[in-house]
Amino acid sequence: MPTVTTSDTSPPTYNDPAFAERLRSVATAALGKDHVLDATAIMASEDVGFFSLDGKIPAVMYWLGAADPAKLAQSRVTGVPLPGPHSPLFAPVYEPTIRTGVIALTAMALDILK
């Protein structure tokens, strides 16, 4: 039987700058410049860091917007953040989120695999 060891920590998530710019260009071509935004760097922990094998494989954590535009606008006015993906109150708008994600991720995958 194999031995499985777990930890309460995750490695840092590091967006490889060259890879991030490549994927940004692909997403911009697929979605239009008004639909690809700059994300603010945050101190967070996600399992994405495990996939890069300590930086040996270029990786990028891609964020896909899923909020109702009216609720997002209200959040920007009030300063009250919307619930995020780890919240039981997270309420994505399914159809445009899935459509946008499929378009963007398919374009990125095709670019990487060419």
C-alpha positions as CSV (number, residue, x, y, z in Angstrom):
1,M,0.0,0.0,0.0
2,P,1.3,3.5,-0.8
3,T,1.8,6.0,2.0
4,V,-0.1,9.3,1.6
5,T,1.2,12.3,3.5
6,T,-0.9,15.5,3.7
7,S,-0.1,19.0,4.9
8,D,-2.1,22.0,6.0
9,T,-0.2,24.3,3.7
10,S,-0.1,24.9,-0.1
11,P,2.9,26.1,-2.1
12,P,2.8,29.7,-3.4
13,T,0.9,30.3,-6.6
14,Y,3.3,32.0,-9.0
15,N,2.1,33.3,-12.4
16,D,4.9,32.8,-14.8
17,P,5.1,36.4,-16.4
18,A,5.9,35.3,-20.0
19,F,3.2,32.5,-19.9
20,A,0.7,34.9,-18.3
21,E,1.3,37.5,-21.1
22,R,0.9,34.8,-23.7
23,L,-2.4,33.7,-22.3
24,R,-3.6,37.3,-21.9
25,S,-2.9,37.9,-25.5
26,V,-4.8,34.8,-26.6
27,A,-7.8,35.6,-24.3
28,T,-7.9,39.2,-25.5
29,A,-8.0,38.0,-29.2
30,A,-10.8,35.5,-28.3
31,L,-12.9,37.7,-26.1
32,G,-12.0,41.3,-26.9
33,K,-9.9,43.8,-24.9
34,D,-12.9,45.0,-22.9
35,H,-13.4,41.5,-21.5
36,V,-9.9,40.8,-20.3
37,L,-9.0,42.7,-17.1
38,D,-5.9,43.1,-15.0
39,A,-6.2,41.3,-11.7
40,T,-4.7,42.7,-8.6
41,A,-2.0,40.5,-7.0
42,I,-3.3,39.0,-3.7
43,M,-1.8,36.9,-1.0
44,A,-3.8,33.7,-1.2
45,S,-3.4,30.0,-1.2
46,E,-4.8,27.7,-3.8
47,D,-3.9,24.2,-5.0
48,V,-2.7,25.7,-8.3
49,G,0.8,25.9,-6.9
50,F,1.0,22.1,-6.7
51,F,0.6,21.8,-10.5
52,S,3.7,23.9,-11.4
53,L,6.0,21.5,-9.5
54,D,7.8,24.2,-7.5
55,G,8.1,26.5,-10.6
56,K,9.5,23.8,-12.9
57,I,6.4,24.0,-15.1
58,P,5.2,27.5,-16.1
59,A,1.7,28.0,-14.7
60,V,-0.9,30.8,-14.5
61,M,-3.9,31.0,-12.2
62,Y,-6.7,32.2,-14.5
63,W,-9.7,34.0,-12.9
64,L,-13.0,33.9,-14.7
65,G,-15.6,36.6,-13.8
66,A,-19.0,35.0,-12.9
67,A,-20.9,37.9,-11.2
68,D,-24.2,39.4,-12.2
69,P,-23.1,42.7,-13.8
70,A,-25.8,44.7,-11.7
71,K,-24.6,43.2,-8.5
72,L,-21.0,43.8,-9.4
73,A,-21.7,47.5,-10.1
74,Q,-23.6,47.8,-6.8
75,S,-20.6,46.2,-5.0
76,R,-18.2,48.7,-6.6
77,V,-20.5,51.6,-5.4
78,T,-21.0,50.3,-1.9
79,G,-17.6,48.7,-1.4
80,V,-19.2,45.6,-0.1
81,P,-17.5,42.6,-1.8
82,L,-19.5,39.9,-3.5
83,P,-19.3,36.4,-2.1
84,G,-16.4,34.5,-3.7
85,P,-16.2,30.9,-4.9
86,H,-15.5,29.4,-1.5
87,S,-18.7,31.0,0.0
88,P,-22.0,29.2,0.2
89,L,-23.5,32.6,-1.0
90,F,-21.5,32.5,-4.2
91,A,-24.0,33.0,-7.1
92,P,-22.5,32.9,-10.5
93,V,-24.5,33.8,-13.6
94,Y,-24.2,30.4,-15.3
95,E,-24.7,30.8,-19.1
96,P,-22.4,33.8,-19.8
97,T,-19.8,32.5,-17.4
98,I,-19.7,29.0,-18.9
99,R,-19.8,30.4,-22.5
100,T,-16.9,32.9,-21.8
101,G,-14.9,30.3,-19.9
102,V,-15.2,27.8,-22.8
103,I,-14.2,30.3,-25.4
104,A,-11.2,31.6,-23.4
105,L,-9.9,28.3,-22.2
106,T,-10.4,26.6,-25.6
107,A,-8.4,29.4,-27.3
108,M,-5.7,29.1,-24.6
109,A,-5.5,25.4,-24.9
110,L,-5.3,25.5,-28.7
111,D,-2.5,28.1,-28.5
112,I,-0.5,26.0,-26.0
113,L,-1.0,22.8,-28.0
114,K,-0.1,24.1,-31.4
